[in-house]
Amino acid sequence: MSAPTSPNASGHRSVLAASAVEHLVTTPDGTYVDATFGRGGHSRLILARLSARGRLVAFDRDPAAVAAAQAIADPRFHVEHTAFSHLRATLQALQIDAVQGVLLDIGVSSPQIDDPLRGFSLRMDGPLDMRMDPSHGETAAEWLARATVDELTQVIRDYGEERFAASIAKAIVARRAAGRSLSTTADLAAVVADAIPVKSRKDALQHPATRTFQAVRIHVNQELEELALALEQAASMLAIGGRLVVISFHSLEDRVVKRFIDRRAHPDRAVGAARRLPLRAAELPRPTLLAVARVLPGDEEIAANPRARSAVMRVAERTAEPWREEPLQ
């Protein structure tokens, strides 16, 4: 199957869509989860591969995405307005005990970026919101209005990998002290740009506030914490032979995914290190995941969809039931 050559009705192109679905759907009669519906590019391809007995449950915490999903009139399809960190409880409430595959397409979708009212983009001025679910939680503006220099520095450094994090944090707090609030994306972009020396900007094509915007967005939505919870729950709901497919767009996300798969593919390493004692073969925990593939977009897809340039897809397969260590005697 070739990659889609045109975007869906919203103008959004799902990255690595055909490859993701090919790795995900191993049996057309199975039950699958699209944990990040977005605008449904992956979901529609999954449904096209399922038989009449197949089933697809979609998740999204963005009300606009859920509204788009509700337009799909297919008895095999069901959508839930919730974060994917609630995956296990939601599936169990639907009386689903196991699934044959879970897909996570991490990050911000094009419709979210392109809507200035959502506050994700540097390209258009809008309210400094950045919430994946604008009906719930603290906005970016609200957090920036109360965060300390130390808190700001840590978030911008750790989530944005920004070497001028301390200078940016101090500039934000100084602006607050002067009675000037940060209420729009243009406000934040200007403060960050002023805090970074021009001679230190290595990439002339990248706005100096790009890393800070990423960091604030990740913090406001607790994206890495949500991802860690979703991975644990997805793996726990997979039937033996079921597939976990995760598409990420920056190194922080991909690192979480890679380490998660590695830990479950090689659990003996962690147990041996914790005990500091030699273990007999029968005492070693069984791997519960097998790393199947690491996939990058090709030149053709990147040319058609520049957003795909940074994408990394990792695929893992459930191999065994979870192992639980017996208490030491």
N, C-alpha and C positions, 0 to 999 in steps of 0.2 A: 504494500500500500504506500502510495506517495504522500508527501506532506501536502496539506491544504494549500491551494494557490490563491485563495481569496479570504478576506476576513469575514467574520459573521456580521449580522445586521448592525451590531453596535460599532463596527470598525475595529474590534479587538481581534488580534491573531493569537491563538494559543501556541505557545512555544513547544517545539518537539512533540506536537500533537500526535501524529501518526505513530512515531516510534514509541511514545509513552503508552499508547493504547495497545499496540502490538505486544509489548512486554507485559502489560497488565492483564489482558483478557486471555486466560489460558483455557477456559471452557465457556462456551456460549450460554450454558444453562446456569451459570453461577450468579452469586450475589456480589456486587461490587460497590465501592464507595469512591465518589469524587469529593474529596474533603475540601476542595477549593473551587466551587462552581464558576466563579467569575462571571463570564457571559456565556458559558456553556460549550465552548469549543471542544473540550475533552469529553464532556458528557454526551454530546451528540454523536461523537465517533464511537464511544463505548456502546451506546444504545444500538448503533448500526451493526455492531458485531455480536450483539446478544440475540439469543433465540427468544421465542415467545415465553419460555420458562425463566429467562434471565431476569435479573432485578438490579436496579441502580438507585442508590441513596446518595443524594448530594447534600453538602453542607456549605454554608457561607454565613459570615456574620455581618455582611453588608446588605442592608435592606434593598438596595437597588438591584443587587445580584439575585436576591431571593425573588424579587418581582419578575426579573427576567426568566428565572427558572420556572416560575408558576405558569408561564406561557407555554411550556412543553406539555402537550396533551398526549401522554403516553402512559398506559396503565402499569408499565414496568418501572416507572420513574417516580421518585418521591424526594422532596426537598425539605430540609430543616434549616430554620434561621437560628444558627448557633455557631459558636467557635468550634474548631476541630479539636480543641482540648477537651471537649465533652463527647468525643466520638463513641467511647465504649458505653457510657450510660445511655446515650441517645439510641444506639443500635439495640441495646438490651431492652429499652422501652418499646421498641418496634418488634420485639420478640425475635431478634436476629442474634443467634449465638456464635456464628462464625461467618466469615466472608472469604471470597476467593481472591480479592485484590483491593488495595487501597492506594489511591493516587493523591499526592499532595503537590500542588504547584505553588511554591512559596513566594511571598512578596506582594507588591502592589500591582493591580491590573491596569491596563491602559485606560479604561474608562475612569478609574479613580484618579489617575495622574492628569488626565485631560480635563477634568472638571475643576475649575478654579475654586469653587465653593468648598471642595474637600481639603484644600490647603496642603496638598502633597508636592506640588510642582513649584520649581523656581521660575518657570517660564511665564507664568501668569499670576498676577497679584490676586490674593483672596484671603479669606479668614484663616488664621493660623490654627487649623483644627487637627488634621492628620489622623483622626480616628478611623479605623476600619469600619466600625459600627458607630455612626454619628449620633445614635440614640442612646449611647451608653458610655460612661467613663469620663475621665478628665481630658480636656483638649490640650494640645501642645501649648497654646497661649496660657492656659491656667497653670500648667506645670512650670513653664518658664517664668511665670510671675512669682513663684514661691521657692523654686529650687535654690540651694546654696551654691556658692562657688565650687565647693568640693564635689557636690552632687553633679553639677553641670560638667565639671572637668572629667569626672569618671565616665559619665555617659558618652560624652563627645569623643573621649579618648578610646574607650573600649568598643563602642558600637560604630563609631565613625572612623576609627583608626587615624584620627586627626592629630598631627604632632603639635599643632597650635591650640590644643584643647583648653589649656589653662588661660591663655590670652583671650580666647573667645568667651570663656566663662566669666572672666573678670569684666569684659566689655558688656556682656548682657546685664550683669548685676549693677554696673556703673550706670547704664542707661535707666534701669529701674530706679536707682537712687536719685537720678535727676528728674524723676517724675514722668518719664517717657515710657509708656507701656509698649510691649511687643504684641500687637494684635493682628498683623497681617504677615503674609509670606515675604512681602517686600521689606517690612521692618526687620525681620530676622536676617534676610539675605544681606541687607546693608550693614548691619552690625557685624556680622561675620566677616564680610569683605574688608571692612575697615580694620579689623583686628589681625588680619593676615598680611604680612609685608609683601608688597608687589614682587620684589625680587625673589621671594621664596616660592612663588607659584610656578610649579614645574610644568603643569598642563594648561596651556593657554586656552584650550577648547573647553575645559571644565570650569564651571563657576566655582569660585573659592568656597561657597557655602554648601556645595553638594554633599560633602561628608557629614557636615553638621546636620543637614536636613535628614539624611539617612539615620543618623544616631538618634535624633529626637523622635522620629517616626517609630523606630524599633522600640525605644523605651516606652512611648505612649501606649503602644499596642502590646507591649510585653511579648514581642514576636519570638525571641529565642526561647523564652520560658514556655510559650504556647507550643512551639515546635517540639521541644523535648517531651512535653506531655502527650502530644499527638502521636509521636513516634512510638512511645511506650504502649499506648492504647491500641494503635493500629496493629502493631506486632502481636499483641495479646489476642486480637480478634481474628487474626488470619488462620484459616484452616491449613493443615499440612499441605504444602505445595502451593499455597497462596502467595501472591506477589505484593511487595511494597515498592511503589515507584514514587520517587521524590525528585522534583525539579527545583533547583535553587538558583539564585542569581547573584550572590556574592559569597565571599570566602567564609564569612561568619556562619551563614546558614549551612553551607556545604560541609564545613568542619564538624558541626553538630551531627549532621546526617552520617558522615563518614565514620566518626567515632562510635556512633550508636550501632551501626552495622558491624563494625570491627569487634566491638565488645561482645555482641551476640554470636558472631561467627567464631570467635576465639575466647570463650568464657574461661577456659582453663588458665589463661595467662593471669587474669585478675585473681582467681581463686588461689593459684600457686603463690602469687606475690603476697596476698593477704595472710596466708597461713605461714609462709616462710618455711614450709616443710615439704619434703618430697611426697608426691601423691601416687598411689597405685592407679593403673589404667581404669579400674572399676570405679574409682572415686572421682574421676574427672567429670565435670559437667559436660553435657552434650550441647553442641552448637544448636541454637534455635533459628538462626538465619544463615543463609549462604549468599555471599555477594555474587550477583549474576552478571552485572554489567555497569560500566560507566560510559555514558553517551554524551557527546558534544554535538552541537548543531553544525551542519555543513555550511560551506560557502554560499550555496544557493539559498538556504533558509535565512542566513544572516543578511544577505543582500535584500531579500524580500521583507525582512522584519529585523531591523537593527537591534531591537530589544533582546533578541536571541543571543547576541554576541557573548554575553557573560554567563549564559545558562550552562548548568551541569546537571545531568540526570543520573541518578543512582538507582539501581534495581537490586532488590534482595528477595529471596524466597524462603518461606517458612519451612524448616526442616524437622522440627521436633517440638514436643511439649516443653514448657519451661522446666528447668532443673532447679530444685531447691536444696541448698546445702543442709545437711543434718548438723545439729549442734555438736560441738566438740565434747567428747566425754572427759 
